[in-house]
Amino acid sequence: MLPFSLKEYKERLERTKTRMQEQGIEVLLITNPANMNYISGYDGWSFYVDQMLIVIIDEEQPIWIGRKMDAKAAEATTWLYKDNIISYPEDHVHSDSKHPMDFIAKILRQIGQSNRRMGVEMGSFYFSALAYEKLKKNLPNVQFLDVTLLVNHVRIIKSEKEIEYMKRAANIAGLGMNAAVQSIQEGVRECDVAANIYKDLISGTTEYGGDYPSIVPLLPAGKNTAAPHLTWTDRKYAHNEMVIIELAGCHQRYHSPLARTVCIGEPTEQALDTSKIMVEGMNAALDAVKPGATCEEIERAWNSVISKYNISKDSRIGYSVGLNYPPDWGEHTASIRKGDLTILQPNMTFHLIPGLWFEDYGVEISESIRVTETGCEVLTDFNRNLIIKEHLQIVI
């Protein structure tokens, strides 16, 4: 059972072909698994090997090419005809003498595509320099062009079904966050908190389950809250420690991230003041979200608040989010920061994360949001303040 209607997949394909035509691309070679999923429905943990979805401007259906072992997954999860699912032999996997791109290039020659303008996702995590060199060697008459974000930009405005999945993911994110907040106590190991988070992120609700998120829960504690992208260890939490929790609910590969900060015991006055400033700034940014506004204007609303307190932040405060695979849940298109003139439109979705990190501590409070017809919808309903937990020592 496909997560979307055949009609929606075909509409996505047509929008992609329109962008191809605008950029003079006759053949699009897609290696980003999120973009493969978006157009074809393909969903398998196979992105650690070379695979590709080929969109040909004058062909009705894309062609999936991947490892022989994964061809059945393509049959099970895509809307493609079986003849459009092609597999390369297993001896091409991690081989010094054979490469999947040699096989893919041979297929492209056989179907008469060896003299066309081809778009490749040069900036994709999943397209190596070796893969590109193999394609160039095997297809010397092809003109290759970088179209890394072509499909990403098609994805930026969500359908109603996509929004439904993101709202489900947001509900799951709230469950995971609640598990984290309830679990974090003095004497408890960080890894045990991570385990409790995962249980609720994957179990989801009685109506729908969760998927694996593209980023693991981030759980820096103590002085490490100044380093936002740390995960967990097996150390035990201490009294009066701050803990940052950043996670995402995921459903049908659609993500709704959420971040909060917890204090075990009494927070410092500095941390408490910082959290209040952050919430004030976030509320100002949320109030500025509406169709027709630019990403830069949202950042300006945030900055107008923190600058009153002589605080500056040079990193972005948000980014487009939705469908993705490891190692990232962001879409790599619009960022909420100075200089980004992307115009907000209804059903764009963002992770608004105006974290503040200093020399020896940090605070994160974030929301996943949807641009509505008139303003902004926050997808998860969860306490937006610094969460202060009373001192309770756990004896292990």
N, C-alpha and C positions, 0 to 999 in steps of 0.2 A: 504494500500500500504506500504510494508516494505521499509525502507530506504536503504537497501542493497539487493543484489540478493540472492536467495536461495543458489546458489553456494558458495558465500562468507561466509554465515553463516555456511555451512557444512565444509568449509575449516578451519574456526576458531575452530569448534568442533574437527576436526581431529588433529589440532595442539595442542589443549588442551589435547586430549587423549594421544598424543605422550609424552607430559610432564608428564602426570599421570603415564604412563608406566615406564618412566625413574626414577620416584620417588617411584615406587612400590605402587601406589594408584589404587585401584579397583573401588572405588566409591568416587566421589567428591561432597561435599555438599557446594553449593555456596550461600552465603547470601549477598555479596556485590552487590548492585543493578547495578553498572556499569558492573560488570562481568556477571550478569544475562542478561543484555541488550546486551552485546557483543556477547554472544553465542546464545541467543534465540530471541532477539529483544524486550523483555518485557520492556515496558515503562509506568509506572504509579506511581502516588504519593502515594505509599502504603508501603514505606520502614520504616514507623513508627510502623508497626506491623511485627511480624515474618513472613518471607516468604523464599522460598528456590528454587533453581534450582538444580536438582540432575543429575549429569552426571555419567552414569554407563559404565565402560570401554568396555563391550561387548554388549551394547544396541545401536540401531541406533539413537534414539532420546533421548534428556534429558526429565526429568519430572519436571514440574512446580507445586509447592504446595504453596498455599497461602490462604488468607481469601476468604470466599465464595463471598463476595461483589466484590472482585477484579478478579474473574475468567473470567468474560466477558472481562475485560481489557486484560487478557492474551490471550484470543481467538482473540481479535482485533489486538494485536500488535506482536504476535509471529508467527513463522513458524511451531509450534508444532501441532501434531494431537490433536483432541479434547480429546481423551482418555488419553493423556499425560498431561492434565491440570486437576489437582485435587484440590479441595478446602476443607478447614476445616470449621466446623460450626462456626457461629457468636458468640456462647457462649464461644468460646475459646479466644476471644479478651479481653485482659486486665482483665483476670479472676484470682481469687485467688485459684480456685480449679481445673481449666483445663488449659493446656498449649499447644500451637500449636506444640511444639516439641514432646509431647506425641503422637499426631496424626501422625506426620511425622514418628516417630519411628515405629508406628504400620504399616504404609504403607510399610516401608522398610522391616519389618519382613514378611509381606504378600507377597512381591515380591521376597523373598529369598535372601535378602541382609544383613542379621543380623550376619554374621560370616566373614565379609570381612574387608579389610584395607581401612578405610575411611579418606579422607582428609577434614579438616575443616579450615575455614578462621578465625583462632583464633584472629588475629589482626584487624578484620573488625569492623568498627563502629557499624555494624548492627547485631552483633552476641554477645549476652550477656553471662555473666557467668552463669546465670540461664538457658539459652538455652542449654549451653554445659552440665551442670549438668543433665538436663532432658534427653538429648540424652544418656549420659553415663549410667544413671539409667535404661533406657528402652532398651538399646542395650549392655548388659554386655559382650557379646562375640566379640564385634567389637574392633579392634585396631584403635584408632584415632590418626592421625598425623596432625601436623600444616603445612598447605600449603597456608598461607595467601596470598602470592604474585604469586601463580602459574599462574593464568589467567592474572594477571597484566603484567607479563613478556611476555606472548603471545601477549598482546596488544601493546607492546612498539614500534613495527615497523608498521607503518600505511599503509593501502592500498591506491590506488589512489583515491578511493571514499571518504575515510576518510580524506585524504588531501584536497579534494575539499570542504568538510564540514568545515574543519578548516580554510580554506581560506575565506569561507563565514562568519564564525564566526569572523575572523580578520577584515573583512570589517565592520561588525556590531560593533565591538569594537571601530573602528575609529569613527563611528557615535556617540557612547556613549561618547567617549572622547571629541569629538568636542562639544557636548551638555554641558559637564561639564565645559570645558574651557570658552565657551560663557556665561555660567550662573554664574560663580563665580565672584562676584563683591562685593565691600564694601556695606553693608546694606542688602544683600540678605541672607536669611536663608539657613543653610546647608541642611535642609530637602527638601527645594524647588529645590536645585541643584540635590539631589538624585532622586527626582521625574522626573526631566527632563532627567536625565541619563536613568532611567528605561523606559521612553517612547520610546526613540530611540533604546535601547537594545532589547525591545520586538517587536517594529514595524519593525525593520530591514529595508530592501530595498523593492522596488516595486516588485522585482523578488522573494525574499524569506524573511520570517519572522525570528524573533529571538525567542530563548527559554529562560527559566529562568536560569540564571547562578547559579552555585553551591555555590558561595560566593557572598554576597551582595557587592555593591560598598563600598570600604574603603576610608574614606574621613577625615583623621586627619588634623587639622589646627592649626596654631600658634605653641605654644610650644608642642602641642600634636603630631606634626609631628615626634617627637622623639619616639612615640609609634605607630608603623606601622599598627596595626590591630584594630584600632578604626573605628567606622562607622560614623554616623552623629547625630547631635542633632538639636534642633530648634533655636539655637543661630544664630546671624547674623555675617557675616564676617566683619573683621576690616581692616583698612588701613594698608598696609605694611605687611600683614599676608602672610605666606607661606601655601599652601594647597597641600597635596598629594592626588592624584587620582589613585586608583588601581581598575580596573574593568575587566570584560571579556565579549566579545561577545560569544554567544552560539547558535549553530545551530545543530539540531538533537542530542543534548546532547554533542556535541564536542565543546571544549572551546579554545579560543585564548585570553589569558590575555594581558593586556597592562597597564602600569603605567607611569604617568607623574607628574611633580611638577609645580605648578603655584605660582607666587608671585603677590599679589595685590598691585601694586605700586613698590617701589624701593627695590630690594633685598639687604641684607647685602653683603659686599664684601666677607665675609666668605662663605655664602651660594652660591654666584655666583662662587667662586673658586671651591667649592666642586662639584657643578654641572658640571663644565668643566672637573674636574678630573674624575668624574664618566663616562662622555661620552667618554673620552679618553680611560678609562679602558674597557668600554663596546665594543668600536670599536676594541680594541686589542683582546678581547675575541671572538667577531664575526669573526675576521680574522683567528682565530685559529681553528674554527669549520670546520671539514672535516671528511669524512669517514676514519676510522683507528685511529683517535685521541682518547684519553681517556677523560672522564669527568674531571679528575684531570688536564690534560694539558690545558683545557679551563680555569679553575680556575687559573692556574699558569700564563697564559697570562694576566689575569685581575690583579692578585696580583703583577706582575712585574711592572705594572703602578702605582698602588696606593702606593706601598712601596717606590717609589721615592719621594713621598710627605709625608712620615712618617705616613701613614694611614694604619691601620690594620683592617681586618674584619674576625671574626671567624665563622660567619654563612655562609651557602651555597649561591651561587649566581645564582642558577637555578635548575630546576627539570623537569622531564618528565611530559608532560601534554597532555590532550586529552579528552576522554570520561569520564564523571563522573556525580555524583549526590551530593547534599548537604551532608556533609558540606565542601567539598573540590573539587577543579578541578585538583589537581595533581594526578599522577598515583602511587606514593609511590614506585617507582623503582629506576631509576638512578637519582643521584643528582650531580650537578656541584660543586664539592668541593674536597679538598685535601683528598686523600685516596680512591676515587671512581674510580676504574679502568675499568668501563664500556666502551666498545669500541663503538664509534659512527658508525652508519650504515645509509645508505640512508633511508629517510622517518621516522627516529626518529624525534620527535618534543619536544621542550623544551620551558619553560618560563624562559628566562634569565633575572634575576631581581637582579642586584648588588646594592641594596639599601645601603645607609650609614646613620646611626642614631647615634646622639651624645646626649649630656646631655640635650640640650634645643631646638634642631631642627633636622630635617632629610630631606633627599632628595631621591626620588625614580624615576628612569627612567628605564623602562623595555621593552622587546620585546618578542613576541612569534616567534620562529624560526623553520625551517625545515632543517634537514641535507639533502643536495643534493648529487648527484653523485660526485661533485667536491668541494663542500664547504658548503655554508650556504645561506638560503633564509629567509629574514625577512618578516613576513606575513602581517604586517600593515604598511602603509606609513603615518607616522605622525611625525611632528617636534620633534626631539630628544633632543633639548636643554631645559634648564630651561625656562619656558614660563612666560614672564613678561607682566602683564596687566597694562595699563595706569590707573591712578586714576580716578574712576568714581563712585560717590556716588549715590546709589539708594534710593530714598525717598519712604517709604512704607506708 
